[in-house]
């Protein structure tokens, strides 16, 4: 049972490591409010809860990666629509390059490791 818990912790750490990249990607082409971001991530099989997303969005705002604008909603209170700043676009591009390099390296290592 302890082994399962340790594996789950490692899986969670791995997911947390790519969450920033995934959130920035979800905002890349269109301004989005938090619920849209969650839905976009969910469609990509990245399950995130609101309690994880909101602090991340706040941090990105403080780091000047995101900006937001309040907009009226037809179905409730006003919403914050997030968009990437120039710094956010540059950060996303750097993360994208890093992701591609890591993906290539891990795929290569996986092929070597699983050979029989």
C-alpha positions in Angstrom: 0.0 0.0 0.0 2.9 2.4 0.8 4.3 1.8 -2.7 1.0 3.0 -4.3 1.1 6.1 -2.2 4.7 6.9 -3.2 3.8 6.3 -6.9 0.8 8.6 -6.6 3.0 11.3 -5.1 5.5 11.0 -8.0 2.7 11.2 -10.5 1.3 14.3 -8.8 4.7 15.9 -8.8 5.1 15.2 -12.5 1.7 16.7 -13.3 2.5 19.8 -11.2 5.7 20.3 -13.2 3.8 20.7 -16.5 0.8 22.5 -15.2 2.2 26.0 -15.8 3.0 25.1 -19.4 -0.5 23.6 -19.9 -2.3 26.7 -18.4 -0.3 29.1 -20.6 -1.0 26.9 -23.6 -4.7 27.0 -22.9 -4.7 30.8 -23.0 -2.3 31.2 -26.0 -4.8 31.7 -28.8 -7.8 33.2 -27.0 -8.6 35.2 -23.9 -10.2 32.9 -21.4 -11.8 33.0 -18.0 -11.0 30.4 -15.3 -13.8 28.0 -16.1 -12.9 28.0 -19.8 -9.3 27.2 -18.9 -10.4 24.3 -16.6 -12.6 23.0 -19.4 -9.8 23.3 -22.0 -7.5 21.4 -19.7 -10.1 18.8 -19.0 -10.7 18.2 -22.7 -7.0 17.5 -22.9 -7.2 15.0 -20.0 -5.4 17.4 -17.7 -7.6 17.4 -14.6 -7.1 20.5 -12.4 -9.3 21.8 -9.7 -10.2 25.5 -9.1 -8.3 25.5 -5.9 -5.1 24.8 -7.9 -5.8 27.0 -10.9 -6.7 30.3 -9.2 -3.4 30.6 -7.2 -1.5 29.8 -10.4 -3.3 32.5 -12.3 -2.7 35.0 -9.5 1.0 34.1 -9.5 1.2 34.5 -13.3 -0.4 38.0 -13.0 2.2 39.0 -10.3 4.9 37.7 -12.6 3.5 39.8 -15.5 2.9 36.7 -17.6 -0.9 37.4 -17.7 -3.1 40.3 -17.8 -6.9 40.3 -17.3 -9.9 42.3 -18.1 -13.3 42.2 -16.2 -16.2 41.5 -18.6 -19.9 41.3 -17.9 -21.4 37.9 -18.2 -24.9 37.1 -19.6 -25.2 34.2 -17.1 -23.9 35.6 -13.8 -21.4 38.0 -12.3 -18.6 39.6 -14.3 -15.6 37.4 -15.2 -11.9 37.9 -15.4 -10.7 37.2 -19.0 -7.0 36.3 -19.0 -4.6 36.9 -21.8 -0.9 36.4 -22.3 1.4 39.5 -22.0 4.4 39.8 -24.2 6.5 38.3 -21.3 3.9 35.5 -21.1 4.3 34.8 -24.8 8.1 34.7 -24.5 7.8 32.4 -21.4 5.4 30.1 -23.2 7.7 29.9 -26.2 10.7 29.1 -23.9 8.6 26.4 -22.1 7.5 25.0 -25.5 11.1 24.6 -26.6 12.0 23.0 -23.3 9.0 20.7 -23.5 9.9 19.5 -27.0 13.5 18.8 -25.9 12.4 16.9 -22.8 9.8 15.0 -24.8 12.5 13.9 -27.3 14.9 13.0 -24.6 12.3 11.0 -22.6 11.1 9.2 -25.7 14.7 8.3 -26.6 15.3 7.1 -23.0 12.0 5.1 -23.0 12.9 3.3 -26.2 16.3 2.3 -24.7 14.9 1.3 -21.3 12.1 -0.9 -22.6 14.1 -2.8 -25.2 14.3 -6.5 -24.4 
